[in-house]
């Protein structure tokens, strides 16, 4: 192979790597215990509304999700909280943020939340602090699951079988998960 061919190959390789990483948001891994210690509010509830809007300068789109609170495990929560994140769709304009959370009205969630401003919150660990809550149809017991973090590279996640992977979570009983995350302080 000639030097020119090697140089062209090297440039194409770098471009391919950069193009792939351009569609990924990198976040630092936060364990449930870290989020439990740092979050100002830990709640379960149901998504009751989702709306996207422009900021005042019309340079960014935000999505605000309203959660009707079932139970607060940490912090003082009103009957509902508003959660804000960047990205969304207003009219025909979409602002996509890789790794941003999807919200569905009626969805049951466990949230670790940080204060954003006077009466709104953001999800702890960018998107790591949102968990699905599923109920066993026979016993009614609540279980926690982790949604897929598409478009997200989690840095510092625990190694599994010698590989670093995005954190996964099998169905864990809600009470056990909360107890572990809050070190029994609830």
C-alpha positions as a LaTeX table, in Angstrom:
\begin{tabular}{lrrr}
\hline
Residue & $x$ (\AA) & $y$ (\AA) & $z$ (\AA) \\
\hline
Unk1 & 0.00 & 0.00 & 0.00 \\
Unk2 & 1.30 & 3.43 & $-0.84$ \\
Unk3 & 1.57 & 6.28 & 1.65 \\
Unk4 & $-1.20$ & 8.13 & $-0.16$ \\
Unk5 & $-3.55$ & 5.16 & 0.12 \\
Unk6 & $-2.73$ & 4.79 & 3.83 \\
Unk7 & $-3.31$ & 8.51 & 4.40 \\
Unk8 & $-6.66$ & 8.41 & 2.58 \\
Unk9 & $-7.69$ & 5.33 & 4.57 \\
Unk10 & $-6.70$ & 7.02 & 7.87 \\
Unk11 & $-8.68$ & 10.17 & 7.01 \\
Unk12 & $-11.76$ & 8.15 & 6.02 \\
Unk13 & $-11.51$ & 6.14 & 9.24 \\
Unk14 & $-11.36$ & 9.30 & 11.38 \\
Unk15 & $-14.32$ & 10.80 & 9.51 \\
Unk16 & $-16.35$ & 7.60 & 10.04 \\
Unk17 & $-15.60$ & 7.58 & 13.77 \\
Unk18 & $-16.45$ & 11.26 & 14.16 \\
Unk19 & $-19.66$ & 10.89 & 12.16 \\
Unk20 & $-20.77$ & 8.02 & 14.39 \\
Unk21 & $-20.02$ & 9.89 & 17.62 \\
Unk22 & $-21.77$ & 13.02 & 16.31 \\
Unk23 & $-25.10$ & 11.26 & 16.94 \\
Unk24 & $-24.35$ & 10.33 & 20.54 \\
Unk25 & $-24.68$ & 12.22 & 23.79 \\
Unk26 & $-22.06$ & 11.27 & 26.35 \\
Unk27 & $-23.13$ & 11.26 & 29.98 \\
Unk28 & $-21.30$ & 10.23 & 33.14 \\
Unk29 & $-22.71$ & 7.13 & 34.81 \\
Unk30 & $-24.72$ & 7.77 & 37.99 \\
Unk31 & $-25.71$ & 4.82 & 40.17 \\
Unk32 & $-29.13$ & 4.79 & 41.77 \\
Unk33 & $-27.43$ & 5.44 & 45.13 \\
Unk34 & $-25.60$ & 8.49 & 43.73 \\
Unk35 & $-28.82$ & 9.83 & 42.26 \\
Unk36 & $-30.66$ & 9.10 & 45.51 \\
Unk37 & $-28.10$ & 11.08 & 47.51 \\
Unk38 & $-27.99$ & 14.02 & 45.11 \\
Unk39 & $-31.61$ & 14.33 & 43.93 \\
Unk40 & $-33.77$ & 16.94 & 45.60 \\
Unk41 & $-36.92$ & 14.93 & 44.86 \\
Unk42 & $-37.60$ & 11.20 & 44.35 \\
Unk43 & $-41.18$ & 10.37 & 43.35 \\
Unk44 & $-43.45$ & 7.90 & 41.63 \\
Unk45 & $-46.30$ & 9.13 & 39.50 \\
Unk46 & $-48.09$ & 9.12 & 36.18 \\
Unk47 & $-47.37$ & 11.28 & 33.15 \\
Unk48 & $-50.44$ & 13.48 & 32.72 \\
Unk49 & $-49.27$ & 15.87 & 30.03 \\
Unk50 & $-46.45$ & 16.62 & 27.60 \\
Unk51 & $-46.00$ & 19.92 & 25.75 \\
Unk52 & $-43.17$ & 21.41 & 23.70 \\
Unk53 & $-42.54$ & 25.13 & 23.27 \\
Unk54 & $-39.99$ & 27.69 & 22.06 \\
Unk55 & $-37.84$ & 29.63 & 24.51 \\
Unk56 & $-38.37$ & 33.41 & 24.63 \\
Unk57 & $-35.74$ & 34.07 & 21.92 \\
Unk58 & $-37.12$ & 31.25 & 19.72 \\
Unk59 & $-33.68$ & 29.67 & 19.50 \\
Unk60 & $-34.40$ & 26.43 & 21.39 \\
Unk61 & $-37.30$ & 24.06 & 21.90 \\
Unk62 & $-38.04$ & 22.62 & 25.34 \\
Unk63 & $-40.42$ & 19.87 & 26.40 \\
Unk64 & $-42.28$ & 20.14 & 29.68 \\
Unk65 & $-43.82$ & 16.99 & 31.14 \\
Unk66 & $-46.35$ & 17.08 & 33.98 \\
Unk67 & $-46.29$ & 14.20 & 36.45 \\
Unk68 & $-49.19$ & 13.53 & 38.85 \\
Unk69 & $-47.45$ & 12.37 & 42.03 \\
Unk70 & $-48.48$ & 9.10 & 43.67 \\
Unk71 & $-45.77$ & 9.08 & 46.33 \\
Unk72 & $-42.76$ & 11.19 & 47.32 \\
Unk73 & $-39.86$ & 9.18 & 48.76 \\
Unk74 & $-37.52$ & 12.14 & 49.17 \\
Unk75 & $-38.33$ & 15.84 & 49.27 \\
Unk76 & $-41.61$ & 17.67 & 49.43 \\
Unk77 & $-43.69$ & 17.29 & 46.31 \\
Unk78 & $-46.96$ & 18.96 & 45.43 \\
Unk79 & $-49.67$ & 16.85 & 43.84 \\
Unk80 & $-47.92$ & 17.38 & 40.49 \\
Unk81 & $-44.45$ & 18.34 & 39.28 \\
Unk82 & $-43.25$ & 19.73 & 35.97 \\
Unk83 & $-40.14$ & 18.23 & 34.38 \\
Unk84 & $-38.23$ & 20.15 & 31.71 \\
Unk85 & $-35.79$ & 18.94 & 29.05 \\
Unk86 & $-34.30$ & 20.28 & 25.86 \\
Unk87 & $-35.74$ & 19.16 & 22.55 \\
Unk88 & $-39.19$ & 18.54 & 21.15 \\
Unk89 & $-41.50$ & 19.43 & 18.27 \\
Unk90 & $-43.32$ & 22.74 & 17.77 \\
Unk91 & $-45.39$ & 22.92 & 14.61 \\
Unk92 & $-43.21$ & 21.59 & 11.81 \\
Unk93 & $-39.90$ & 22.19 & 13.62 \\
Unk94 & $-38.18$ & 19.37 & 15.50 \\
Unk95 & $-35.19$ & 19.90 & 17.80 \\
Unk96 & $-33.69$ & 16.49 & 18.51 \\
Unk97 & $-31.38$ & 15.95 & 21.47 \\
Unk98 & $-29.70$ & 12.53 & 21.39 \\
Unk99 & $-30.35$ & 10.73 & 24.65 \\
Unk100 & $-33.37$ & 12.89 & 25.59 \\
Unk101 & $-36.22$ & 11.01 & 27.20 \\
Unk102 & $-39.49$ & 10.06 & 25.56 \\
Unk103 & $-42.65$ & 10.62 & 27.63 \\
Unk104 & $-46.07$ & 9.00 & 27.11 \\
Unk105 & $-49.26$ & 10.26 & 28.75 \\
Unk106 & $-50.43$ & 7.59 & 31.21 \\
Unk107 & $-46.90$ & 6.21 & 31.70 \\
Unk108 & $-46.07$ & 5.19 & 35.31 \\
Unk109 & $-42.61$ & 6.39 & 36.34 \\
Unk110 & $-40.12$ & 6.60 & 39.19 \\
Unk111 & $-38.13$ & 9.82 & 38.93 \\
Unk112 & $-34.97$ & 11.15 & 40.55 \\
Unk113 & $-35.25$ & 14.92 & 40.06 \\
Unk114 & $-32.98$ & 17.95 & 40.47 \\
Unk115 & $-34.33$ & 21.49 & 40.83 \\
Unk116 & $-34.30$ & 23.40 & 37.54 \\
Unk117 & $-35.95$ & 26.65 & 38.55 \\
Unk118 & $-38.61$ & 27.84 & 41.01 \\
Unk119 & $-41.30$ & 25.30 & 40.17 \\
Unk120 & $-39.73$ & 22.91 & 37.64 \\
Unk121 & $-37.31$ & 20.00 & 37.76 \\
Unk122 & $-34.98$ & 18.10 & 35.44 \\
Unk123 & $-34.24$ & 14.38 & 35.50 \\
Unk124 & $-31.07$ & 13.52 & 37.45 \\
Unk125 & $-28.12$ & 12.22 & 35.45 \\
Unk126 & $-29.51$ & 13.73 & 32.21 \\
Unk127 & $-31.73$ & 10.74 & 31.41 \\
Unk128 & $-30.59$ & 8.15 & 33.94 \\
Unk129 & $-33.04$ & 9.22 & 36.66 \\
Unk130 & $-36.20$ & 8.05 & 34.87 \\
Unk131 & $-37.44$ & 4.51 & 35.44 \\
Unk132 & $-40.58$ & 2.77 & 34.31 \\
Unk133 & $-42.92$ & 1.30 & 36.91 \\
Unk134 & $-44.78$ & $-1.88$ & 35.99 \\
Unk135 & $-47.28$ & $-3.76$ & 38.13 \\
Unk136 & $-47.59$ & $-7.52$ & 38.29 \\
Unk137 & $-51.11$ & $-8.25$ & 36.95 \\
Unk138 & $-51.71$ & $-10.98$ & 39.55 \\
Unk139 & $-50.13$ & $-9.61$ & 42.74 \\
Unk140 & $-50.17$ & $-5.88$ & 41.97 \\
Unk141 & $-46.54$ & $-5.63$ & 43.14 \\
Unk142 & $-44.68$ & $-2.70$ & 41.56 \\
Unk143 & $-41.42$ & $-3.28$ & 39.70 \\
Unk144 & $-38.88$ & $-0.79$ & 38.32 \\
Unk145 & $-37.43$ & $-1.03$ & 34.80 \\
Unk146 & $-34.95$ & 1.21 & 32.96 \\
Unk147 & $-35.98$ & 2.71 & 29.63 \\
Unk148 & $-33.61$ & 2.40 & 26.69 \\
Unk149 & $-31.15$ & 5.29 & 26.53 \\
Unk150 & $-30.95$ & 5.52 & 22.74 \\
Unk151 & $-28.32$ & 7.89 & 21.41 \\
Unk152 & $-26.47$ & 7.93 & 24.72 \\
Unk153 & $-23.00$ & 6.74 & 25.61 \\
Unk154 & $-22.69$ & 6.25 & 29.38 \\
Unk155 & $-19.13$ & 6.92 & 30.52 \\
Unk156 & $-17.83$ & 5.08 & 33.57 \\
Unk157 & $-20.60$ & 2.47 & 33.63 \\
Unk158 & $-19.72$ & $-0.71$ & 35.54 \\
Unk159 & $-17.94$ & $-3.36$ & 33.47 \\
Unk160 & $-19.73$ & $-6.61$ & 32.70 \\
Unk161 & $-17.73$ & $-9.59$ & 31.51 \\
Unk162 & $-14.77$ & $-7.31$ & 30.89 \\
Unk163 & $-16.83$ & $-4.96$ & 28.71 \\
Unk164 & $-18.21$ & $-1.56$ & 29.56 \\
Unk165 & $-21.86$ & $-1.37$ & 28.63 \\
Unk166 & $-24.77$ & 0.97 & 29.11 \\
Unk167 & $-26.31$ & 0.28 & 32.51 \\
Unk168 & $-29.15$ & $-2.18$ & 32.40 \\
Unk169 & $-31.82$ & $-2.95$ & 34.94 \\
Unk170 & $-33.92$ & $-6.04$ & 35.10 \\
Unk171 & $-37.26$ & $-5.88$ & 36.84 \\
Unk172 & $-36.52$ & $-4.99$ & 40.46 \\
Unk173 & $-39.23$ & $-4.63$ & 43.12 \\
Unk174 & $-39.93$ & $-0.90$ & 43.58 \\
Unk175 & $-39.63$ & $-1.01$ & 47.39 \\
Unk176 & $-36.25$ & $-2.77$ & 47.20 \\
Unk177 & $-34.97$ & $-0.35$ & 44.55 \\
Unk178 & $-36.04$ & 2.73 & 46.55 \\
Unk179 & $-34.57$ & 1.29 & 49.76 \\
Unk180 & $-31.23$ & 0.62 & 48.04 \\
Unk181 & $-31.15$ & 4.01 & 46.28 \\
Unk182 & $-31.95$ & 5.97 & 49.44 \\
Unk183 & $-29.87$ & 3.79 & 51.79 \\
Unk184 & $-32.98$ & 2.93 & 53.78 \\
Unk185 & $-33.69$ & 6.65 & 54.46 \\
Unk186 & $-37.30$ & 7.19 & 53.61 \\
\hline
\end{tabular}
